[in-house]
Protein backbone atom coordinates (compact mmCIF):
# COMPACT_ATOMS: atom_id res chain seq x y z
CA UNK A 1 0.00 0.00 0.00
CA UNK A 2 1.59 3.25 -1.13
CA UNK A 3 1.77 6.20 1.24
CA UNK A 4 2.66 9.77 0.32
CA UNK A 5 3.95 12.05 3.06
CA UNK A 6 4.41 15.74 2.46
CA UNK A 7 6.26 18.47 4.30
CA UNK A 8 7.41 22.03 3.74
CA UNK A 9 7.11 25.66 4.72
CA UNK A 10 3.53 26.66 5.40
CA UNK A 11 3.84 30.44 5.74
CA UNK A 12 5.47 32.64 3.14
CA UNK A 13 5.73 36.33 2.31
CA UNK A 14 4.94 37.69 -1.15
CA UNK A 15 7.78 37.20 -3.64
CA UNK A 16 9.27 34.28 -1.68
CA UNK A 17 9.66 30.73 -3.02
CA UNK A 18 7.38 27.90 -1.96
CA UNK A 19 9.22 24.62 -1.41
CA UNK A 20 7.47 21.35 -0.66
CA UNK A 21 8.63 17.73 -0.64
CA UNK A 22 6.69 14.50 -0.97
CA UNK A 23 8.12 11.14 0.08
CA UNK A 24 6.73 7.94 -1.36
CA UNK A 25 6.63 4.83 0.76
CA UNK A 26 5.70 1.44 -0.67
CA UNK A 27 4.84 0.46 -4.18
CA UNK A 28 6.84 1.11 -7.31
CA UNK A 29 8.33 4.56 -7.68
CA UNK A 30 9.47 4.20 -11.26
CA UNK A 31 6.19 2.98 -12.73
CA UNK A 32 4.26 6.20 -12.15
CA UNK A 33 4.20 9.92 -12.68
CA UNK A 34 4.28 12.01 -9.51
CA UNK A 35 2.06 15.06 -9.50
CA UNK A 36 1.43 18.27 -7.59
CA UNK A 37 -2.11 19.60 -7.33
CA UNK A 38 -3.37 22.57 -5.38
CA UNK A 39 -6.67 23.83 -4.03
CA UNK A 40 -7.21 27.44 -3.01
CA UNK A 41 -9.51 27.94 0.00
CA UNK A 42 -13.09 27.25 -1.02
CA UNK A 43 -12.08 26.61 -4.63
CA UNK A 44 -11.58 23.70 -6.96
CA UNK A 45 -8.57 21.55 -7.79
CA UNK A 46 -5.79 22.77 -10.06
CA UNK A 47 -3.12 20.52 -11.57
CA UNK A 48 0.35 22.05 -11.22
CA UNK A 49 2.58 19.51 -12.95
CA UNK A 50 4.16 16.08 -12.94
CA UNK A 51 7.47 14.26 -13.05
CA UNK A 52 8.58 10.68 -13.60
CA UNK A 53 11.52 8.78 -12.18
CA UNK A 54 13.80 9.84 -15.01
CA UNK A 55 13.05 13.51 -14.49
CA UNK A 56 10.71 14.08 -17.40
CA UNK A 57 8.28 16.86 -16.50
CA UNK A 58 5.04 18.41 -17.70
CA UNK A 59 3.67 21.64 -16.25
CA UNK A 60 0.41 23.51 -16.32
CA UNK A 61 1.03 26.35 -18.80
CA UNK A 62 -0.53 28.85 -16.40
CA UNK A 63 2.20 28.17 -13.82
CA UNK A 64 5.06 26.93 -15.98
CA UNK A 65 7.18 30.06 -15.72
CA UNK A 66 7.31 29.81 -11.91
CA UNK A 67 7.27 26.06 -11.24
CA UNK A 68 10.01 23.48 -10.95
CA UNK A 69 9.32 19.87 -10.03
CA UNK A 70 12.30 17.66 -9.27
CA UNK A 71 12.88 14.06 -8.27
CA UNK A 72 15.33 12.25 -5.98
CA UNK A 73 15.12 8.58 -6.87
CA UNK A 74 17.59 7.61 -4.14
CA UNK A 75 15.03 8.72 -1.56
CA UNK A 76 11.81 8.19 -3.57
CA UNK A 77 11.00 11.85 -3.13
CA UNK A 78 9.63 14.57 -5.38
CA UNK A 79 9.81 18.28 -4.72
CA UNK A 80 7.92 21.37 -5.80
CA UNK A 81 9.31 24.87 -6.07
CA UNK A 82 7.05 27.80 -6.89
CA UNK A 83 8.77 31.15 -7.18
CA UNK A 84 7.52 34.70 -6.71
CA UNK A 85 4.45 33.69 -4.73
CA UNK A 86 1.51 36.00 -4.17
CA UNK A 87 -1.68 35.75 -2.13
CA UNK A 88 -3.23 33.97 -5.13
CA UNK A 89 -0.89 31.03 -4.45
CA UNK A 90 -2.39 30.45 -1.01
CA UNK A 91 -3.73 26.92 -1.20
CA UNK A 92 -3.56 23.37 0.06
CA UNK A 93 -0.89 21.62 -1.98
CA UNK A 94 -1.19 17.89 -2.60
CA UNK A 95 1.19 15.41 -4.12
CA UNK A 96 -0.45 12.50 -5.89
CA UNK A 97 0.50 9.35 -7.76
CA UNK A 98 -0.45 9.52 -11.41
CA UNK A 99 -1.43 6.55 -13.55
CA UNK A 100 -2.96 6.85 -17.03
CA UNK A 101 -3.85 10.50 -16.39
CA UNK A 102 -5.62 10.00 -13.10
CA UNK A 103 -4.47 10.04 -9.50
CA UNK A 104 -4.99 7.00 -7.33
CA UNK A 105 -3.11 7.94 -4.17
CA UNK A 106 -2.77 11.35 -2.53
CA UNK A 107 -0.69 12.91 0.16
CA UNK A 108 -2.28 14.52 3.18
CA UNK A 109 -1.98 18.02 1.79
CA UNK A 110 -0.16 21.06 3.16
CA UNK A 111 -1.67 24.50 3.52
CA UNK A 112 0.68 27.15 2.21
CA UNK A 113 -0.33 30.67 3.15
CA UNK A 114 1.16 33.74 1.50
CA UNK A 115 0.81 36.84 3.61
CA UNK A 116 2.83 39.93 4.33
CA UNK B 1 -9.47 27.76 -23.26
CA UNK B 2 -9.74 24.21 -22.01
CA UNK B 3 -12.51 23.77 -19.47
CA UNK B 4 -14.51 20.96 -17.93
CA UNK B 5 -17.86 22.36 -16.82
CA UNK B 6 -19.80 20.94 -13.88
CA UNK B 7 -22.94 22.28 -12.19
CA UNK B 8 -21.97 24.12 -9.00
CA UNK B 9 -24.49 22.19 -6.96
CA UNK B 10 -26.97 19.34 -7.04
CA UNK B 11 -29.26 17.99 -4.38
CA UNK B 12 -31.45 15.02 -3.66
CA UNK B 13 -33.32 13.27 -0.91
CA UNK B 14 -32.07 10.09 0.74
CA UNK B 15 -32.76 7.09 -1.46
CA UNK B 16 -33.03 9.14 -4.64
CA UNK B 17 -30.75 9.07 -7.67
CA UNK B 18 -28.75 12.11 -8.77
CA UNK B 19 -26.44 12.75 -11.68
CA UNK B 20 -23.55 15.17 -12.01
CA UNK B 21 -22.53 16.21 -15.49
CA UNK B 22 -19.08 17.10 -16.78
CA UNK B 23 -19.02 18.86 -20.14
CA UNK B 24 -15.78 19.17 -22.06
CA UNK B 25 -14.66 19.75 -25.62
CA UNK B 26 -12.87 18.14 -28.54
CA UNK B 27 -9.49 18.71 -26.85
CA UNK B 28 -10.38 16.48 -23.89
CA UNK B 29 -13.45 14.25 -23.48
CA UNK B 30 -14.46 14.62 -27.12
CA UNK B 31 -11.13 13.23 -28.34
CA UNK B 32 -11.74 10.06 -26.40
CA UNK B 33 -9.70 10.71 -23.28
CA UNK B 34 -11.04 8.94 -20.23
CA UNK B 35 -12.97 10.74 -17.50
CA UNK B 36 -12.35 10.08 -13.83
CA UNK B 37 -14.28 11.19 -10.77
CA UNK B 38 -13.31 12.19 -7.24
CA UNK B 39 -15.16 12.64 -3.99
CA UNK B 40 -13.87 15.15 -1.47
CA UNK B 41 -14.98 15.84 2.08
CA UNK B 42 -14.03 19.11 3.79
CA UNK B 43 -10.46 19.16 5.02
CA UNK B 44 -9.49 15.90 3.34
CA UNK B 45 -7.72 14.86 0.15
CA UNK B 46 -9.88 13.84 -2.81
CA UNK B 47 -10.70 10.16 -3.10
CA UNK B 48 -10.81 8.34 -6.43
CA UNK B 49 -14.41 7.30 -7.07
CA UNK B 50 -14.50 6.30 -10.76
CA UNK B 51 -11.60 5.77 -13.15
CA UNK B 52 -11.58 5.10 -16.87
CA UNK B 53 -15.12 6.45 -17.34
CA UNK B 54 -16.98 3.68 -15.53
CA UNK B 55 -14.66 1.65 -13.31
CA UNK B 56 -14.86 1.63 -9.52
CA UNK B 57 -11.78 1.13 -7.36
CA UNK B 58 -12.01 -1.56 -4.75
CA UNK B 59 -14.19 -0.45 -1.86
CA UNK B 60 -16.35 2.03 -3.77
CA UNK B 61 -20.01 1.03 -3.54
CA UNK B 62 -21.81 0.11 -6.75
CA UNK B 63 -24.25 2.94 -6.03
CA UNK B 64 -21.68 5.08 -7.83
CA UNK B 65 -21.42 4.74 -11.61
CA UNK B 66 -19.94 6.70 -14.46
CA UNK B 67 -20.67 7.11 -18.14
CA UNK B 68 -19.32 9.06 -21.09
CA UNK B 69 -20.78 10.13 -24.40
CA UNK B 70 -19.43 12.57 -26.95
CA UNK B 71 -17.93 15.56 -25.20
CA UNK B 72 -19.64 14.89 -21.85
CA UNK B 73 -19.55 12.49 -18.95
CA UNK B 74 -21.79 11.86 -15.98
CA UNK B 75 -21.51 10.52 -12.46
CA UNK B 76 -24.63 8.87 -11.12
CA UNK B 77 -25.27 8.19 -7.48
CA UNK B 78 -28.22 5.97 -6.68
CA UNK B 79 -29.76 5.25 -3.30
CA UNK B 80 -28.47 8.56 -1.94
CA UNK B 81 -27.18 8.47 1.61
CA UNK B 82 -26.44 11.35 3.94
CA UNK B 83 -22.77 10.39 3.94
CA UNK B 84 -22.62 11.06 0.19
CA UNK B 85 -22.81 14.78 0.90
CA UNK B 86 -19.48 16.02 -0.46
CA UNK B 87 -17.82 17.80 -3.37
CA UNK B 88 -17.36 15.87 -6.60
CA UNK B 89 -14.82 16.57 -9.34
CA UNK B 90 -14.33 15.20 -12.82
CA UNK B 91 -10.89 14.90 -14.40
CA UNK B 92 -9.66 14.31 -17.94
CA UNK B 93 -6.56 14.74 -20.05
CA UNK B 94 -6.52 17.75 -22.34
CA UNK B 95 -4.41 17.75 -25.48
CA UNK B 96 -4.25 21.54 -25.68
CA UNK B 97 -3.06 21.81 -22.09
CA UNK B 98 -0.82 18.75 -22.51
CA UNK B 99 -1.87 17.86 -19.04
CA UNK B 100 -4.87 16.98 -16.96
CA UNK B 101 -7.83 19.20 -16.29
CA UNK B 102 -10.25 19.19 -13.37
CA UNK B 103 -13.85 20.23 -13.56
CA UNK B 104 -14.89 23.09 -11.32
CA UNK B 105 -16.52 20.77 -8.82
CA UNK B 106 -20.09 20.06 -7.76
CA UNK B 107 -21.39 20.26 -4.20
CA UNK B 108 -23.88 17.50 -3.48
CA UNK B 109 -26.41 18.22 -0.77
CA UNK B 110 -28.50 15.39 0.61
CA UNK B 111 -31.72 16.94 1.78
Interface residues (C-beta under 8 A of the other chain):
Chain A: X44 X45 X46 X47 X49 X50 X58 X59 X60 X61 X94 X100 X101 X102 X103 X104 X106 X107 X108 X109
Chain B: X33 X34 X36 X38 X45 X46 X47 X48 X51 X52 X57 X89 X91 X92 X93 X97 X98 X99 X100 X101 X102 X103 X104 X105
